[in-house]
Amino acid sequence: MAELETPQAIIMPRVIRLLSSLLERVAESNDLGRRLETGRGGKISVFDGLTRPTISVQSYLERIFKYANCSPSCFVVAYVYLDRFAQRQPLLPIDSFNVHRLIITSVLVSAKFMDDMYYNNAYYAKVGGISTREMNLLEVDFLFGLGFQLNVTPDTFHSYCRYLQGEMLLGSPQSIGSTPKLHCCSSTEDESTHQHQLAV
């Protein structure tokens, strides 16, 4: 009888594929607007690079998955944090110049909040291809950008899980919709009481 795969081996690659698909489409959609608004002559925030990283979003997420040894829930919570950050920072839309730094930072913060054991900032910096000093700065800016709203209630967590599972079951990137968005589930944690979607 064949050995069963662990839940992490079954679920996480699907989550990574879905998140990378969503984030890539959101980033590409926002690229044109950011270039038109700023001319992209320099960095806009600590998250922005001067050039687009050569590694794809999916490869970057797979690298983090391979080396960070986060619990599966970390990637869902990192997604919640990215969604909250994007809502609270409308002047910093996710694009190709900042998406990688936002990803590594959200996973780092999520691991520290969710997991009993996690790697330090120097290790995450190495995984993310940045300096430890930059990783430290990104973490602080991300926390302030979130307003230190790190708590994720079980209802919110399961709401995001249900959304991700629904997208997995549909099994097609086209099912996400013609306009790229990050889905945001309403919860008692949200400042408003109705369901939002992150427009790009």
SERO-4910 file (N, C-alpha, C, O; in steps of 0.05 Angstrom, whole numbers):
BEGIN
 pado doro    nc1    nc2    nc3   cac1   cac2   cac3    cc1    cc2    cc3    oc1    oc2    oc3
  Met    A     17    -24      0      0      0      0     18     25      0     36     27     16
  Ala    A     11     44    -18     27     68    -20     25     85      5      4     87     18
  Glu    A     47     98     11     48    115     35     32    141     30     34    153      8
  Leu    A     16    148     49     -1    172     46     16    197     47     36    198     63
  Glu    A      9    217     32     22    243     33     13    258     58    -10    254     67
  Thr    A     30    274     69     22    291     92      3    312     82      4    319     58
  Pro    A    -15    323     99    -32    345     91    -17    368     79    -26    380     60
  Gln    A      6    375     90     22    397     80     30    392     51     28    410     34
  Ala    A     39    367     45     47    361     18     24    362     -2     29    369    -25
  Ile    A      0    356      8    -23    357    -10    -34    386    -14    -39    394    -36
  Ile    A    -36    400      8    -50    426      7    -33    449     -2    -41    466    -18
  Met    A     -9    451     10      7    475      6     14    482    -22     11    505    -30
  Pro    A     22    464    -39     28    472    -67      3    484    -81      6    502    -97
  Arg    A    -20    474    -74    -45    486    -86    -49    514    -76    -56    532    -91
  Val    A    -45    518    -50    -48    545    -39    -27    564    -51    -34    586    -58
  Ile    A     -3    554    -54     18    571    -66     11    578    -95     15    601   -103
  Arg    A      1    558   -110     -6    564   -138    -29    585   -139    -28    603   -156
  Leu    A    -48    582   -121    -70    601   -121    -61    629   -113    -68    648   -127
  Leu    A    -46    631    -92    -36    657    -83    -18    670   -104    -20    694   -109
  Ser    A     -1    654   -116     16    665   -137      0    675   -161      7    696   -172
  Ser    A    -20    660   -168    -37    668   -190    -51    695   -184    -52    713   -200
  Leu    A    -63    696   -160    -77    721   -152    -57    745   -151    -63    766   -162
  Leu    A    -35    741   -138    -16    762   -134     -3    771   -160      2    795   -164
  Glu    A      3    752   -177     15    760   -203     -5    777   -220      3    796   -232
  Arg    A    -30    769   -219    -50    783   -235    -55    811   -223    -58    831   -238
  Val    A    -57    813   -197    -60    839   -184    -36    857   -190    -40    880   -196
  Ala    A    -12    846   -187     12    862   -192     13    872   -221     19    895   -225
  Glu    A      8    854   -240      9    863   -268    -12    884   -274     -7    903   -289
  Ser    A    -35    882   -262    -57    901   -266    -49    929   -255    -55    949   -266
  Asn    A    -34    928   -232    -27    954   -219     -2    966   -231      4    990   -227
  Asp    A     14    951   -246     39    961   -257     35    986   -274     50   1006   -270
  Leu    A     17    985   -292     13   1008   -310      5   1033   -295     16   1054   -301
  Gly    A    -13   1031   -277    -22   1054   -262      0   1066   -245      2   1091   -244
  Arg    A     17   1050   -233     39   1060   -217     59   1075   -235     70   1095   -227
  Arg    A     65   1064   -259     84   1076   -277     73   1103   -286     88   1122   -288
  Leu    A     47   1104   -292     36   1129   -302     36   1150   -280     41   1174   -285
  Glu    A     31   1142   -255     29   1161   -233     56   1172   -224     59   1195   -218
  Thr    A     76   1155   -224    102   1162   -212    125   1163   -232    146   1174   -226
  Gly    A    121   1152   -255    143   1150   -274    163   1129   -265    182   1123   -280
  Arg    A    160   1118   -242    177   1097   -231    206   1106   -231    225   1090   -237
  Gly    A    211   1132   -225    238   1143   -225    254   1135   -201    278   1138   -200
  Gly    A    241   1125   -180    255   1117   -156    237   1101   -138    214   1095   -146
  Lys    A    247   1094   -114    231   1078    -96    208   1095    -85    211   1119    -79
  Ile    A    185   1082    -81    161   1095    -70    159   1090    -40    152   1108    -25
  Ser    A    167   1066    -32    166   1058     -4    189   1039      1    203   1031    -18
  Val    A    192   1031     25    212   1011     32    207    984     18    226    969     15
  Phe    A    183    979     10    176    954     -3    183    954    -33    185    932    -45
  Asp    A    187    977    -44    191    979    -73    220    975    -80    238    986    -68
  Gly    A    225    959   -101    251    956   -113    253    975   -136    233    985   -147
  Leu    A    278    981   -144    282    998   -168    277    984   -194    270    996   -214
  Thr    A    279    957   -193    272    941   -216    255    917   -208    254    910   -184
  Arg    A    242    904   -227    227    880   -221    246    857   -215    265    853   -230
  Pro    A    241    841   -194    257    817   -190    254    798   -213    233    797   -226
  Thr    A    275    783   -219    274    764   -242    259    739   -235    249    725   -252
  Ile    A    257    732   -209    243    708   -200    213    713   -201    204    734   -192
  Ser    A    198    693   -211    169    696   -211    157    694   -183    170    685   -165
  Val    A    133    704   -181    119    703   -155    116    674   -146    120    667   -123
  Gln    A    108    656   -165    104    628   -157    130    616   -148    131    601   -128
  Ser    A    152    620   -163    178    609   -155    187    620   -128    199    606   -112
  Tyr    A    180    645   -123    188    658    -97    173    645    -74    184    639    -53
  Leu    A    146    641    -78    130    628    -58    139    599    -53    140    590    -30
  Glu    A    146    586    -75    155    558    -72    182    557    -57    187    539    -41
  Arg    A    199    577    -62    224    578    -47    219    582    -17    232    569      0
  Ile    A    201    600    -10    194    605     18    183    579     30    190    572     52
  Phe    A    165    566     16    153    541     25    174    520     30    173    506     50
  Lys    A    194    519     13    215    498     15    233    503     38    241    484     52
  Tyr    A    241    528     43    261    534     63    252    544     90    266    541    110
  Ala    A    228    556     91    219    569    116    206    550    135    205    555    159
  Asn    A    197    527    125    184    507    142    161    518    159    158    511    183
  Cys    A    146    536    147    122    547    161    100    526    163     99    507    148
  Ser    A     83    530    183     59    513    184     41    521    160     43    543    151
  Pro    A     25    502    151      7    509    129    -11    533    134    -16    549    116
  Ser    A    -19    537    159    -36    560    165    -22    586    161    -35    607    157
  Cys    A      5    587    162     20    612    159     14    625    132     12    649    130
  Phe    A     11    608    111      7    620     85    -21    632     82    -24    652     68
  Val    A    -40    620     95    -67    631     96    -67    658    111    -79    677    102
  Val    A    -54    658    135    -53    682    151    -37    704    137    -44    727    139
  Ala    A    -16    696    123      0    715    108    -18    728     86    -15    752     81
  Tyr    A    -35    713     74    -54    723     55    -74    743     68    -80    764     56
  Val    A    -83    736     91   -101    754    106    -86    781    111    -97    802    107
  Tyr    A    -61    779    120    -45    803    126    -41    820    100    -43    844    101
  Leu    A    -35    807     78    -31    822     53    -56    836     45    -56    859     36
  Asp    A    -79    823     49   -105    835     42   -110    859     60   -119    880     51
  Arg    A   -105    856     86   -109    878    105    -91    901     99    -99    925     99
  Phe    A    -66    895     93    -46    915     87    -55    931     62    -53    956     62
  Ala    A    -64    917     41    -72    930     17    -96    948     21    -98    970      9
  Gln    A   -114    940     39   -137    957     45   -130    982     60   -140   1003     56
  Arg    A   -111    979     79   -103   1001     96    -83   1020     82    -80   1043     91
  Gln    A    -71   1010     61    -50   1026     47    -58   1029     17    -45   1019      0
  Pro    A    -80   1044     12    -90   1046    -16    -70   1060    -34    -72   1057    -59
  Leu    A    -52   1076    -23    -32   1090    -40     -8   1073    -46     10   1081    -60
  Leu    A     -8   1048    -36     14   1029    -42      2   1004    -53      3    983    -40
  Pro    A     -9   1005    -77    -21    980    -89      1    960    -94     24    967   -100
  Ile    A     -6    934    -92     13    913    -97     19    912   -127      1    909   -144
  Asp    A     45    915   -134     53    913   -161     79    896   -164     88    885   -144
  Ser    A     90    895   -188    113    877   -192    138    887   -178    157    872   -175
  Phe    A    138    912   -169    162    923   -156    162    918   -126    183    920   -113
  Asn    A    139    912   -115    138    908    -85    127    881    -76    128    875    -53
  Val    A    115    865    -95    101    841    -87    119    821    -72    110    808    -53
  His    A    144    818    -81    162    799    -69    169    806    -40    169    789    -22
  Arg    A    175    832    -36    181    840     -9    157    838     10    159    832     33
  Leu    A    133    844     -1    109    842     15    104    812     22     95    806     44
  Ile    A    109    794      3    105    766      8    123    756     31    114    744     50
  Ile    A    150    761     28    168    750     48    162    763     76    165    749     96
  Thr    A    154    788     76    148    801    102    123    790    114    122    785    138
  Ser    A    102    786     98     77    776    109     81    747    119     69    740    140
  Val    A     97    731    106    102    704    116    118    704    142    112    689    160
  Leu    A    138    722    143    154    725    167    136    732    191    138    720    212
  Val    A    120    753    187    102    762    209     82    741    217     77    736    240
  Ser    A     72    727    197     52    706    202     65    683    218     53    672    237
  Ala    A     90    675    210    103    653    224    108    660    253    105    644    271
  Lys    A    116    685    258    121    694    286     96    694    302     96    688    326
  Phe    A     74    701    289     48    702    304     36    675    307     23    669    328
  Met    A     39    657    288     25    631    287     41    608    299     29    591    313
  Asp    A     66    607    294     82    583    300     97    585    326    107    607    333
  Asp    A     99    563    340    115    562    364    145    564    359    160    576    374
  Met    A    153    553    336    181    555    328    183    566    300    168    559    282
  Tyr    A    202    585    297    205    598    271    234    607    268    248    610    288
  Tyr    A    242    612    243    269    622    239    271    652    245    251    666    245
  Asn    A    295    662    249    299    691    255    299    707    229    298    696    207
  Asn    A    300    734    233    299    752    210    322    748    191    319    750    166
  Ala    A    346    741    201    369    737    184    365    714    165    373    715    142
  Tyr    A    352    693    175    346    669    158    326    676    137    330    669    114
  Tyr    A    304    690    145    284    698    125    296    717    104    288    716     81
  Ala    A    314    734    113    327    752     94    343    736     73    342    743     49
  Lys    A    356    715     82    371    699     63    352    684     44    358    683     20
  Val    A    331    674     54    311    660     37    299    680     17    295    673     -6
  Gly    A    294    705     26    282    725      9    301    740     -9    292    755    -26
  Gly    A    327    735     -6    346    748    -23    350    778    -17    356    794    -35
  Ile    A    348    785      9    352    812     17    370    813     41    377    791     52
  Ser    A    379    836     50    396    838     73    379    836     99    355    841     99
  Thr    A    393    829    121    379    827    146    369    855    154    347    857    165
  Arg    A    384    876    149    376    903    156    350    910    141    331    922    152
  Glu    A    349    903    115    324    908    100    301    892    110    278    902    111
  Met    A    306    867    117    284    850    128    273    862    154    249    863    158
  Asn    A    290    873    171    281    886    195    264    910    190    244    914    202
  Leu    A    273    926    170    258    950    163    231    943    151    210    956    157
  Leu    A    231    923    134    206    914    122    186    905    143    162    911    141
  Glu    A    196    890    162    178    879    183    165    902    199    141    902    204
  Val    A    181    922    206    170    945    222    150    960    205    129    967    215
  Asp    A    157    966    180    138    981    163    112    965    158     90    977    157
  Phe    A    115    939    155     91    923    150     73    923    175     49    925    173
  Leu    A     85    921    198     69    921    223     54    948    227     31    948    234
  Phe    A     68    970    221     55    996    223     34    998    201     12   1010    206
  Gly    A     39    988    177     20    988    156     -5    973    162    -27    980    153
  Leu    A     -2    952    178    -25    936    187    -39    949    211    -60    940    220
  Gly    A    -27    969    222    -37    980    247    -35    960    270    -50    961    289
  Phe    A    -16    942    267    -11    921    287    -36    903    291    -39    891    312
  Gln    A    -53    902    271    -77    885    272    -69    857    263    -75    849    240
  Leu    A    -57    841    281    -47    815    274    -66    792    281    -64    770    270
  Asn    A    -85    798    299   -103    776    307   -121    767    284   -132    784    270
  Val    A   -123    742    281   -141    730    261   -159    711    275   -151    690    285
  Thr    A   -185    718    277   -203    701    291   -208    675    276   -203    674    252
  Pro    A   -217    654    289   -223    629    275   -243    634    252   -241    622    231
  Asp    A   -263    651    257   -283    656    235   -270    668    211   -275    660    188
  Thr    A   -252    688    216   -238    700    193   -220    680    179   -220    679    154
  Phe    A   -205    665    194   -187    645    183   -203    625    165   -195    620    143
  His    A   -225    615    176   -240    596    161   -254    608    137   -259    595    117
  Ser    A   -261    634    139   -273    647    117   -253    649     93   -261    645     70
  Tyr    A   -228    656     99   -208    657     78   -202    629     68   -198    626     44
  Cys    A   -202    610     85   -197    582     77   -219    573     57   -214    561     37
  Arg    A   -244    580     64   -266    572     47   -264    585     19   -269    572     -1
  Tyr    A   -256    610     19   -252    624     -6   -230    610    -23   -233    605    -47
  Leu    A   -207    604    -10   -185    591    -24   -194    563    -33   -188    555    -56
  Gln    A   -208    548    -16   -217    522    -24   -236    523    -48   -235    507    -66
  Gly    A   -253    543    -48   -272    547    -70   -257    552    -96   -265    542   -117
  Glu    A   -237    569    -95   -221    574   -119   -206    549   -128   -203    544   -152
  Met    A   -196    533   -108   -182    508   -115   -201    489   -130   -194    476   -149
  Leu    A   -226    487   -120   -245    469   -132   -252    477   -160   -257    460   -177
  Leu    A   -253    503   -165   -259    513   -192   -235    506   -210   -239    500   -234
  Gly    A   -211    506   -199   -188    495   -213   -179    510   -237   -165    499   -254
  Ser    A   -187    536   -240   -178    551   -264   -172    579   -256   -188    592   -243
  Pro    A   -149    590   -265   -143    618   -259   -164    637   -270   -168    658   -259
  Gln    A   -177    629   -292   -197    646   -304   -221    649   -286   -237    669   -289
  Ser    A   -225    631   -267   -248    632   -250   -246    654   -229   -266    662   -217
  Ile    A   -222    666   -226   -219    687   -206   -234    712   -215   -242    728   -199
  Gly    A   -237    715   -241   -252    738   -251   -236    754   -270   -212    751   -272
  Ser    A   -250    770   -286   -236    785   -307   -220    808   -295   -200    816   -307
  Thr    A   -229    819   -272   -214    840   -259   -199    829   -236   -211    819   -216
  Pro    A   -172    830   -237   -156    818   -215   -162    832   -188   -161    856   -186
  Lys    A   -167    816   -167   -172    826   -141   -161    807   -120   -159    783   -125
  Leu    A   -155    817    -97   -150    800    -74   -177    800    -59   -188    821    -54
  His    A   -186    777    -52   -212    775    -38   -208    782     -9   -188    774      3
  Cys    A   -226    797      2   -225    804     31   -251    795     43   -273    805     35
  Cys    A   -250    778     63   -273    768     76   -281    787     98   -264    798    112
  Ser    A   -307    792    102   -316    809    123   -314    794    150   -317    769    150
  Ser    A   -309    808    171   -308    795    197   -312    817    218   -313    841    212
  Thr    A   -315    808    243   -318    827    265   -292    843    269   -293    864    282
  Glu    A   -270    834    258   -245    848    260   -244    872    241   -229    891    246
  Asp    A   -259    870    220   -258    891    200   -270    917    210   -288    916    227
  Glu    A   -260    939    200   -271    965    209   -299    970    199   -315    984    212
  Ser    A   -305    958    177   -332    960    166   -347    934    170   -335    914    176
  Thr    A   -373    935    166   -389    911    172   -398    896    147   -412    876    149
  His    A   -391    907    123   -399    893     99   -375    881     85   -352    888     91
  Gln    A   -381    863     67   -359    849     53   -346    868     33   -360    882     18
  His    A   -319    867     32   -304    884     14   -289    867     -5   -285    843     -1
  Gln    A   -281    879    -28   -261    866    -45   -240    888    -50   -247    911    -53
  Leu    A   -215    879    -53   -193    897    -58   -192    904    -88   -184    887   -104
  Ala    A   -201    927    -95   -200    935   -123   -172    943   -130   -157    953   -113
  Val    A   -165    938   -155   -137    945   -164   -138    967   -184   -117    976   -193
***
